[in-house]
């Protein structure tokens, strides 16, 4: 049986409400998991996080989350798995959508 990946997700304070107030989430993922599977697991465990995806339907001026991998994940390719390895950290930051008047494709 393949060893599980223990991944720590560090949640920025503005996003913690969608994560039941947690600042850290530790996930045990299959050893073959990639970043997409990590995000799907977060969406399944914390459904309110889906509203924080960047996209055209978000509230102008509202928050969205950005995922950033820790430095070891960025420098060491891990068997084609988008940088995931046991013990690595993933950081979720909150960014702000531009106001409606500044959105691409609109005059203003």
Secondary structure as UniProt FT lines:
FT   STRAND          5..11
FT   HELIX           13..19
FT   TURN            20..21
FT   STRAND          24..29
FT   TURN            31..32
FT   HELIX           35..45
FT   HELIX           47..52
FT   TURN            56..57
FT   TURN            60..61
FT   STRAND          63..69
FT   HELIX           71..75
FT   TURN            79..80
FT   TURN            82..83
FT   TURN            86..87
FT   STRAND          89..96
FT   HELIX           100..102
FT   TURN            104..105
//
